Amino acid sequence: MDWNKVGRWVLLAGSVVLGVLAGLVGFWIFEAKVPAAMQTTVLSAEARVYYLGAGVGLGFVIFAWSMLGVAIAGRSAASRTRRELAKK
């Protein structure tokens, strides 16, 4: 089993869950701040889809930034030195 791939899948799942939670928080704020007289069923449904979709998108952005950080850390001088010392 390739643990790097497993770690990437876990990171992707965690990032998307974090993004969806952020979208839900945004939707809860929307429901709390928009007066009930202004909310319709269609507006509420559209807002829920929009916020959850934006949350999923945010999750993928979090994943991309995390993978970029992993790639940069893997190419750093400290990482290179550790690999060279491990070979000896």
Secondary structure, DSSP 8 states (H G I E B T S, - for coil): --HHHHHHHHHHHHHHHHHHHHHHHHHHHHHHHS-TTT--HHHHHHHHHHHHHHHHHHHHHHHHHHHHHHHHHHTSHHHHHHHHHHH-
